[in-house]
């Protein structure tokens, strides 16, 4: 492997370590160990997160259009290979360690690389008779379904199986460099949240607030701000996943902003609540209960405990306060190359926590017609978890 990565530098803060040649070698070797465990002869990756994770390929172009598929093939035995559109060859060479590359002049709807991909897969040494594609839970393939079915038929009698859970397991435990990237974007977003009262005021529309919030993140060093949800309303908000509207905020409103910002290919994911003026007694109570539930979730995030244990610790605090557990399905999740990763802090998720995993702790509460959420990002360590986000104050922050 040839390391073509330069050091990632943030003008708004300290330098963040780059991903080295040795790191990619360890990732690929670990992927091959898991292939043996899952009885797969190879992987065919088509998603941004997984190709970036194993190949190092970083692009502004490939994932913004469905016109061209991109393939990264990792056999259990043999050299990894890229099958990519000809337009991307320079971008690939500038960012990826992999030099085993085949290209075609895409877009070519009648043959988007299949005459290159199919013989490559047929040539993979076969012990188990199974090739892994991203077809499992929480996955999306970056190729037309018709083309996938064509490849599946061409590989017969070899079988197509899922590699989503393999890749989720592979990415779940972060390296020091990966954790540093998440810690860095959490710090940037924390600074932006801390300055919200300085640039948000009564009369601003939700669109105004989101634009100013995203701009501040970018100026402080975030690479991208793919996700910003917002909710406002008198005495509370009714959704924690909506984008901005033209609604103008008024005195007495409660505001939530939730951001999934990126740096160096890694996400942060956390929110903060604000009150325009003096909050109601119920808002004060709910915010305090959620803060305590978050404390309980953090305390339960220890090696050997499960993701379900983290959920139950948070749910117990809500139930003791007389607040029923809502319908969001989970109280947090994994975090890394994707804003929501394996595992889920949910009932029944028996994933055992390991040092190096990064989780969000995210309890939520329904009260009347409203919902409130609270979220922090943590790193599982050998002992106490490390809080990656600047901890929210126990009292809701007031604006004005």
VOGU-3710 file (C-alpha; in Angstrom, 3 decimals, decimal comma):
1> xxxxxxxxxx> 0,000/0,000/0,000  1,106/3,552/-0,699  0,017/6,245/1,710  -1,156/9,241/-0,329  -2,882/11,051/2,547  -1,596/14,379/3,733  -2,135/15,505/7,278  -5,574/16,917/8,001  -5,245/20,399/9,397  -7,980/22,566/10,879
11> xxxxxxxxxx> -7,428/26,300/10,865  -9,801/26,632/13,809  -7,981/24,168/16,033  -5,131/21,703/16,533  -3,882/19,358/13,850  -5,660/16,000/13,626  -3,593/12,889/12,839  -3,980/11,457/9,353  -4,881/7,872/8,541  -1,640/6,058/7,795
21> xxxxxxxxxx> -0,734/3,235/5,447  -0,480/0,937/8,456  -4,015/1,784/9,536  -5,483/0,779/6,185  -3,426/-2,400/6,235  -4,857/-3,274/9,656  -8,391/-2,529/8,489  -8,072/-4,774/5,439  -6,454/-7,566/7,434  -9,194/-7,389/10,045
31> xxxxxxxxxx> -11,798/-7,463/7,253  -10,220/-10,678/5,982  -10,314/-12,213/9,448  -14,010/-11,425/9,640  -14,564/-12,859/6,151  -13,192/-16,154/7,412  -15,444/-15,966/10,456  -18,498/-15,130/8,314  -17,496/-17,670/5,630  -17,216/-15,179/2,773
41> xxxxxxxxxx> -14,709/-15,354/-0,081  -14,822/-11,618/-0,752  -16,588/-8,291/-0,310  -18,094/-5,993/-2,934  -18,480/-2,512/-1,455  -20,484/0,270/-3,113  -21,279/2,711/-0,279  -19,390/5,857/0,654  -18,734/4,867/4,259  -17,350/1,410/3,513
51> xxxxxxxxxx> -15,310/2,320/0,442  -13,831/5,305/2,280  -13,124/3,152/5,334  -11,227/0,371/3,530  -9,931/2,071/0,368  -9,336/5,567/1,736  -11,093/7,030/-1,307  -12,426/10,529/-0,575  -14,483/12,386/-3,156  -16,862/15,313/-3,475
61> xxxxxxxxxx> -18,372/13,792/-6,595  -19,174/10,096/-6,456  -21,969/10,089/-3,897  -23,886/13,146/-5,121  -25,196/11,489/-8,285  -26,645/8,038/-9,064  -25,309/8,132/-12,642  -22,157/6,168/-11,918  -21,598/3,189/-9,580  -18,248/2,716/-7,803
71> xxxxxxxxxx> -16,966/-0,689/-6,706  -14,263/-1,731/-4,271  -13,605/-5,474/-4,153  -11,742/-7,026/-1,229  -11,086/-10,766/-1,608  -10,306/-12,919/1,409  -7,200/-14,071/-0,477  -5,540/-11,820/-3,046  -5,272/-8,137/-3,896  -8,064/-5,643/-3,439
81> xxxxxxxxxx> -9,276/-3,919/-6,594  -11,226/-0,836/-7,605  -13,661/-0,854/-10,530  -14,523/2,799/-11,055  -15,711/5,252/-13,717  -12,890/6,649/-15,825  -13,744/10,196/-14,718  -12,679/9,325/-11,171  -9,194/7,960/-11,799  -7,313/11,104/-10,714
91> xxxxxxxxxx> -9,459/11,511/-7,619  -8,862/7,858/-6,724  -5,096/8,066/-7,193  -4,931/11,212/-5,054  -6,773/9,740/-2,075  -6,617/5,918/-2,065  -3,742/3,530/-1,390  -5,139/0,970/-3,870  -3,411/0,933/-7,270  -5,187/-2,120/-8,690
101> xxxxxxxxxx> -7,743/-0,163/-10,719  -10,001/-0,883/-13,680  -12,064/1,839/-15,356  -14,783/2,260/-17,952  -16,156/5,371/-19,726  -19,241/5,989/-17,581  -22,078/6,856/-17,841  -22,819/3,830/-19,995  -26,213/2,530/-18,894  -25,980/-0,708/-20,865
111> xxxxxxxxxx> -22,765/-1,689/-19,101  -21,849/0,272/-15,983  -18,696/-1,679/-15,270  -20,309/-5,130/-15,168  -18,043/-6,594/-17,859  -15,116/-5,630/-15,616  -16,662/-6,494/-12,258  -18,070/-9,920/-13,131  -14,838/-11,623/-14,270  -13,018/-10,044/-11,336
121> xxxxxxxxxx> -15,468/-11,680/-8,924  -15,374/-14,992/-10,782  -11,598/-14,979/-10,330  -11,705/-14,690/-6,535  -10,363/-17,873/-4,904  -13,374/-19,713/-3,557  -13,469/-21,714/-0,346  -16,930/-20,876/0,948  -18,766/-20,204/-2,313  -20,171/-16,890/-1,050
131> xxxxxxxxxx> -19,540/-13,239/-1,946  -20,650/-10,459/0,387  -22,658/-7,441/-0,783  -24,199/-4,619/1,286  -27,750/-5,983/1,355  -28,459/-6,246/5,097  -29,957/-4,014/7,817  -29,421/-0,252/7,556  -27,629/-0,583/4,200  -28,092/0,919/0,746
141> xxxxxxxxxx> -26,322/-0,399/-2,346  -24,675/2,094/-4,658  -25,548/0,188/-7,831  -28,754/-0,382/-9,814  -30,812/-3,315/-8,556  -30,959/-4,638/-12,119  -27,165/-4,739/-12,282  -26,973/-6,450/-8,901  -29,354/-9,170/-10,104  -27,299/-9,569/-13,281
151> xxxxxxxxxx> -24,103/-10,057/-11,257  -25,849/-12,452/-8,889  -26,982/-14,643/-11,773  -23,538/-14,548/-13,418  -21,835/-15,733/-10,219  -24,030/-18,824/-9,818  -23,490/-21,364/-8,301  -21,676/-19,026/-5,929  -24,130/-17,347/-3,615  -24,584/-13,690/-2,748
161> xxxxxxxxxx> -24,747/-13,023/0,977  -24,806/-10,001/3,268  -21,632/-8,245/4,450  -23,365/-5,310/6,157  -23,047/-6,724/9,650  -19,428/-7,683/8,990  -18,624/-4,097/8,003  -20,608/-2,746/10,963  -18,580/-4,907/13,315  -15,366/-3,872/11,582
171> xxxxxxxxxx> -16,106/-0,157/11,913  -17,584/-0,327/15,429  -14,245/-0,168/17,282  -12,415/2,986/16,275  -8,681/3,490/16,058  -6,997/6,337/17,893  -6,984/8,399/14,691  -10,667/7,700/14,060  -11,560/8,711/17,590  -9,474/11,870/17,237
181> xxxxxxxxxx> -11,535/12,877/14,203  -14,804/12,397/16,086  -13,461/14,227/19,130  -12,391/17,105/16,878  -15,751/17,566/15,157  -17,499/17,296/18,532  -15,328/20,126/19,821  -16,124/22,279/16,774  -19,861/21,663/17,094  -19,685/22,281/20,838
191> xxxxxxxxxx> -18,183/25,717/20,209  -20,936/26,526/17,722  -23,645/25,442/20,173  -22,048/27,585/22,868  -22,352/30,643/20,597  -25,978/30,080/19,532  -27,232/32,751/21,980  -24,855/35,205/20,295  -26,307/34,828/16,786  -29,908/33,655/17,293
201> xxxxxxxxxx> -32,680/36,039/18,346  -36,443/36,346/18,580  -37,873/36,932/15,110  -35,375/34,692/13,304  -36,985/32,035/11,157  -35,980/28,407/11,546  -34,289/28,695/8,138  -32,312/31,725/9,355  -31,184/29,811/12,435  -30,101/26,711/10,504
211> xxxxxxxxxx> -28,177/28,759/7,953  -26,321/30,710/10,626  -25,662/27,532/12,610  -24,242/25,652/9,599  -22,160/28,653/8,532  -20,627/28,901/11,996  -19,756/25,193/11,943  -18,033/25,535/8,571  -16,092/28,622/9,607  -14,882/26,814/12,730
221> xxxxxxxxxx> -13,515/23,939/10,631  -16,257/21,423/9,858  -15,914/19,903/6,391  -19,633/19,377/5,835  -22,926/19,801/7,660  -25,121/17,112/6,075  -27,699/17,091/8,864  -29,283/19,892/10,858  -32,699/19,288/12,348  -34,600/21,963/14,212
231> xxxxxxxxxx> -37,791/22,266/16,204  -39,441/25,314/17,763  -42,728/26,061/19,464  -44,430/27,694/22,410  -43,634/25,521/25,396  -42,051/22,797/23,278  -41,592/21,277/19,826  -43,368/18,342/18,203  -40,576/16,680/16,194  -36,853/16,024/16,608
241> xxxxxxxxxx> -36,137/15,153/12,965  -37,640/18,008/10,943  -35,768/20,389/8,734  -36,294/24,144/9,013  -39,479/25,984/8,104  -40,277/29,660/7,688  -41,694/29,843/11,216  -40,283/32,764/13,183  -39,333/32,163/16,801  -41,016/34,160/19,562
251> xxxxxxxxxx> -40,587/34,756/23,269  -41,667/31,657/25,166  -40,488/29,270/22,435  -38,362/26,219/23,051  -35,719/25,482/20,405  -33,801/22,289/19,639  -30,954/22,044/17,142  -29,485/18,630/16,327  -26,420/18,427/14,112  -24,592/15,736/12,239
261> xxxxxxxxxx> -21,475/17,578/11,085  -18,412/15,926/9,543  -14,661/16,285/9,732  -12,246/14,019/7,885  -15,047/11,586/7,045  -16,339/11,196/10,624  -19,529/12,512/12,213  -20,575/14,095/15,438  -24,234/13,768/16,389  -25,690/15,705/19,290
271> xxxxxxxxxx> -28,279/18,324/20,125  -28,928/21,220/22,465  -32,120/22,808/23,779  -32,753/26,513/24,295  -35,541/28,620/25,758  -36,395/32,103/24,474  -36,924/33,795/27,797  -38,080/32,075/30,975  -39,074/28,439/30,355  -42,209/26,916/31,812
281> xxxxxxxxxx> -41,974/24,735/34,905  -42,729/21,660/32,765  -39,933/22,448/30,316  -37,536/22,885/33,241  -38,644/19,537/34,703  -38,403/17,572/31,458  -34,996/19,024/30,619  -33,714/18,088/34,071  -35,055/14,524/33,840  -33,422/14,062/30,429
291> xxxxxxxxxx> -30,139/15,402/31,761  -30,294/12,825/34,581  -31,261/10,064/32,138  -28,233/10,983/30,053  -26,043/10,716/33,144  -27,458/7,245/33,774  -26,818/6,195/30,177  -23,238/7,418/30,349  -22,700/5,573/33,631  -24,003/2,328/32,076
301> xxxxxxxxxx> -21,722/2,563/29,039  -19,009/0,256/30,333  -17,143/-2,597/28,641  -19,049/-5,836/29,136  -22,422/-4,132/29,386  -24,725/-4,280/26,387  -26,387/-1,620/24,275  -29,665/-2,718/25,863  -28,208/-2,010/29,322  -27,543/1,572/28,217
311> xxxxxxxxxx> -31,146/1,906/27,054  -32,571/0,440/30,247  -30,517/2,764/32,458  -31,987/5,777/30,678  -35,521/4,371/30,580  -35,440/3,703/34,324  -34,844/7,392/35,079  -37,736/8,435/32,851  -40,103/5,885/34,353  -39,201/6,886/37,893
321> xxxxxxxxxx> -40,081/10,466/36,949  -43,467/9,298/35,658  -42,555/9,763/31,997  -43,482/6,866/29,694  -40,826/5,622/27,286  -41,728/7,071/23,881  -41,903/5,596/20,421  -38,491/6,543/19,039  -37,301/2,935/19,353  -33,910/3,590/20,913
331> xxxxxxxxxx> -32,002/5,940/23,182  -28,839/6,367/21,132  -26,677/4,449/18,710  -23,208/3,946/17,344  -21,422/6,830/15,633  -18,553/7,116/13,169  -18,404/7,080/9,374  -22,205/7,296/9,465  -24,330/9,487/11,684  -26,158/6,380/12,907
341> xxxxxxxxxx> -24,180/3,178/13,164  -24,302/-0,209/14,867  -25,335/-0,841/17,626  -28,669/0,606/18,785  -29,211/1,460/22,444  -32,515/-0,385/22,364  -34,325/-3,192/24,144  -33,075/-6,511/22,851  -29,793/-5,259/21,370  -27,317/-7,547/23,111
351> xxxxxxxxxx> -24,228/-6,076/21,460  -21,472/-6,139/24,068  -19,710/-2,800/24,475  -15,958/-2,748/23,827  -13,283/-0,097/24,314  -13,003/2,014/21,183  -16,712/2,057/20,405  -18,339/5,482/20,093  -21,983/5,868/21,127  -24,549/8,593/21,326
361> xxxxxxxxxx> -26,560/8,735/24,547  -29,959/10,082/23,509  -32,969/9,859/25,812  -36,196/11,526/24,751  -39,464/12,288/26,537  -43,020/12,936/25,467  -44,974/15,521/27,471  -48,391/16,558/26,287  -48,187/17,287/22,575  -44,447/17,842/22,755
371> xxxxxxxxxx> -41,222/15,841/22,680  -37,829/16,789/24,049  -34,506/15,043/23,391  -31,034/15,286/24,868  -27,892/13,865/23,255  -24,181/13,471/23,978  -21,385/11,506/22,264  -19,095/9,226/24,285  -16,134/6,908/23,782  -16,129/3,526/25,506
381> xxxxxxxxxx> -12,818/3,022/27,330  -11,382/0,373/29,643  -12,888/2,302/32,558  -15,147/5,340/32,680  -16,396/6,463/29,270  -14,906/9,616/27,792  -17,345/12,395/27,006  -16,495/13,609/23,492  -19,036/16,443/23,465  -18,907/19,422/25,841
391> xxxxxxxxxx> -21,511/18,344/28,418  -24,749/20,325/28,245  -25,694/22,336/31,304  -28,286/20,786/33,592  -30,492/23,859/33,194  -31,839/24,687/29,763  -29,915/27,542/28,126  -31,865/30,780/27,868  -31,736/33,196/24,942  -32,760/36,743/25,719
//
